[in-house]
C-alpha cells in the first residue's frame, strides 16, 4: 500500500520536512535489524483527531526496547507529546502512526551498545490494511510453512524491526499462493498469530485466542477486543489452538492496529463463511469506540486538540 506524503516527521525532538527525514546508509539498524517500533492509529471524532490507546502503545515501545537492551533517550510522556505534535502539525483527521527507535550512524559491528539511539515519529493517511472487502466479507488465510520463532531465538514479545523478517516470509508465501494473509504456528505446532495480527476463533458462543506463550504478541487491539467481548457478555479464553480448530470454527477474525478487526472467511481452503453475528457485533463496537461514539470507552482515546 503506497505511502501518502504529509508535511513533517518528528526526529529526535525536531519536526523536519518529510523529504528531509533521512538517515545515513551506515545506520546500524539498517544492517543488523536491531530496532523497535509501534503501529498506532488516530481516528476522526466529533472532538477532532483522537489517538487510540496512545500511552499504552508508547509504554509497549519502551518495553520492546528494554528487551533488546536499547536505552531510549525519551520518556513515555515526551513520546506521547511527540505523537500528538506530529499529528497536529500535519493537520490530519485520521492517520496511521509509526514511532521507530533505531540504532544510528557511528558504530558498526554486532556489539550495539555504543551506537547512538535515534527516535522518529511519522504519520500518514492509511486506509484499511486488508482491504474494504476483507473488512466486510472476510479474508482468505493460509497456514504458513514458516514457524513463529521460538522465544529463546528472538523474543516475539518485542516489536522488533528485524524480528519481522519472520512475518515477511510468511506474508510473501501467502500472497504468492493467492491468499490474503498467513497464520504462523509456534515451534510446538500450536496456532500463534498472523503476520501482523492476533487472531480469535468463536466456538459455541465463546471466544478463544492463543496465549502469549504460543508466541502471540501482547496486542493492544487484542486486549481491547477481549475487554469489549466480555463487556458484551461473551466468555473469552486464552488457550492453545490447533490448526484444525481454525478449520471448524463457527467464526474467526483477526485483530491489529493496521488491520483493525477483520473476519476470516477461509483457512487453508476450509470455508468458515461470511462474518458471523459475534464477529459483526465486536467489529461494529470497536469501530464505534475508536470514533469516540461510546462514552464508556472514552478513556481509550487521547485527543490531539486539547
N, C-alpha and C positions, 0 to 999 in steps of 0.2 A: 504494500500500500504506500504510494508516494507521499513524501512529506510536503506539507503546505507551509511555506515560509511565513514567519511573523517578523517583528522588528528586532527584538532584543533577546539575548541569552545571558543569564546570570553566571559569572565565572569568578570564583574566589572573592566574592564580595562586591563585584562590579558588574553593571549591566553593559554588555558590549553588543555591537551590531551583529546580527545573525551571520553575515558573511565574514565577520572578523573573528568568530568563535573557533579558532584553530589551535591545534597542538602540534608539537614537533614530531617528525617521523620516528625519532628515537624515544618517544614516550614509552615508559616501562610497560604499562598495561597493554599497549598495542602489541608488544612482543610476547608477553607471558600470560596475559589474561587475568591478572590479579587486580580486581576492582569489584565494586558492588554498586547496585543501582536499585531504583524503585520505579514502579509504574503506578501512577495516581491519576485520577480524573477530577476535573472541575465541571460542574453542571450549571446550566442556566436555571435560575429560580426567580420567583417573583421579587426577591430581595437582592438580585444581582448574582454574579458567579459565586458558587459555593464549592469548596473542595471537600470531597468525601473522605472522612476519617484521616485527615491530613497528619495530625500529630502521631497517630498510630503508625502510619507509613514511615514517617521520619524516624521514629523510635526503632522500627524494624531495620531501616537502613543502617543505623549505628550498631545494632546488634550484629548484622551481617558483617560489618567492618571489623568488629571485635573478634568474630570467629576467624577472620583472615589476618588478624593482627595488624590491622590498618588503623592508625590513630587519626581520627578525623579532626581537623582544626576548627570546627564549628560546632556549636551546641545545637540541641534539638530546637530550642527557641529561635536561634539565629536562622536555621534552615527552614523552619516554618515561615518565618517572615520573608525569607528569600523566595520561597514558592509564591507567596501572596504578592510580593513585589513584581515578580516576573509575569504572573497572570494579569496583574493590574496594568503594568506598563504596556503590555501587548494588546490591551483592550479587547480581549476575547471573552465571550459569554460562556462558552464551554470549550474544553480542551483536554488533551492528554498531557501529562506532566512527567518528565523524566529527570529526576535527580541522579547524578552519577558521581561516584567517588573513584578516582583513579590515581595511579602512581605515575608521576610526571617525568619530565626530562631531567637528566643529570646523573643518573646511575644506570648501570647495565649489569646483568648477571642475575643469578637465581636468588641471591640474597636481596630481598626488597626493603630491608629495614632502614636503609639510609636514603631511600628515594623520597622525593618531595610528594606530598599528598595534595592533590587538587580536587576541587569540587565544582560541579556545574549544575545548573537547573535550566532545562529547556522546556518549552511548551509549544504545542501546535494543535490546530483543529484536526480531529481524527474521528472518523465515523466508526461504525460497528466493525469490530475486528474480524469476525467470521461471517460478515455479510448480513444484510437485512433479511434475506430468505432464510438464513440459518436461524436467526432470532425467531422468525415466525413459524417455520416448519421443521426446524431441527437440522443437524449436520450429520454427515456420514463419517464414522470413526473407524480406525484401524488399530489393532493391537500391534505395536511396533516390534520388530526383531531386535531392536536396541533396548537393553535393560536400563532402568533407572540406576544411577550409580550408587554404590554402597557408601554408607555414611562414613566409613573409615578410609575411603578413597578420596572423595570430595564431599564436603558437607552439604547435602541438599537443603538443610535448614537455612543456609546462607544464600541470598540472592546475588550470587557472584557472576561476574561477566563471563569468564572463561568456562564456568560450570555449565553454561547454557549451550555449549557445543553438543552436549548430550541431547538436548531438546532439538537443536537444529538438525542433527542427523535423523531423528525420528520424524520431524516435520517434513523434511525433504522426501524421505521414503514414502510417507503417506500421500503427499501431493502427487508425486510421480506415479503412484499406484491408482490415482483417481479419487482419493478420499479428501475430506476437508481437514481432518485433524487426526493426531495419533495419541494413543494411550500407552504409557510405559509401565511395565511390570517391575517389581522390586527384584533384587537378586534372588530372593526366596520364591519368586513366582506369583506374588500377590499383586493386585492392582495398586499402583502407586498414584499417578496423576497423569494429566495430559502434558503436552509440551510446554504450555504456559498457563495451565488452568487446573484447578481442583475438580473433582467430579463427585456426583451423588447418584445413587440409584434409589428408586422408590419400589418397595415391595410390601404388599398388604397394608398400604396406607402409612408406612413408616419410611423415614429417610435414613440411608446408610451411606457413610463416606469413609474412605480409607483413613487409618490413623497416621499420625506423623511418623511413627516408627516404620511405616512402609515406604518412607521416602517422600511423602507428600509435603509440600511447602505449607507452612502455617499461614495460609492465605487470609487476608483481611476480608475479601469478599466471601470466602468460605465461612469465616466466623460470623459475618453479617447474616448470611443465609441460614446458618444454624440457629441464630437468635430469632430471625423472622419466622422460621418454620415452627419453632417451639411456641412463639407468641401466637401463632395461628392455630395451635392445638395439636401439632404433629409431633410424634416421637422422633427423636434424632439420635442415631448411634454412630459411634466410630468403631468400625470393625474391619478386619481383613476381608477382602473380597477376592474371589477367583474370577478369571476372565469369563467363565460360564455364568457367573452371577449377573454379568452385564447382558449376556445374550438373552436371559429370561426375565430381565427386569420389567416391571409394569410400566415404569417411566425411568428416564435417566436424563441428567443435564450436567453441564459443566459451568464453573464459575471462575471469574477472574476480573481484574480491573479492566483490562483491554477488552475481553470478551463479554464481560458483564454476566448475564445469566442466559445460557444458550441450551436449548433442548438437544438431545441426541436422538436422531431418527433411526440410525442403524449402527451396529458394531460388528465388524467382520462379516458384513452382508447378512447378518441376522436382523430382521426388521423389528424395531421397537414400536415404530409408528409415529403418528403426529403427536405433538406435545399433549400430555395429559392434564387433568384438572389440577393436580397438586403443583406440577411444574408451572402451569399458567398462573396460578394464584401467587406463587412465590415470585415469579418473574414480574407480574404486574405490581406487586407490593414493593419490590426492590426499586423499580423504575419510579414509582410514586415517591419513595423515600428520598432518592438522590435528587429529585426535582423540588424537594422541600415541601411536599404536599401532605406529609404525615407528621403531625405535631409530636407524637411520641418519640420519634427518632431524630428530632431536630438537632440533638446533641452530636450526631454523627457528621454534621455539616459545619465547616469553618468558612465563614463568609469573607470574601476578599474586600468588599467595600464596607468598612466599619467606621 
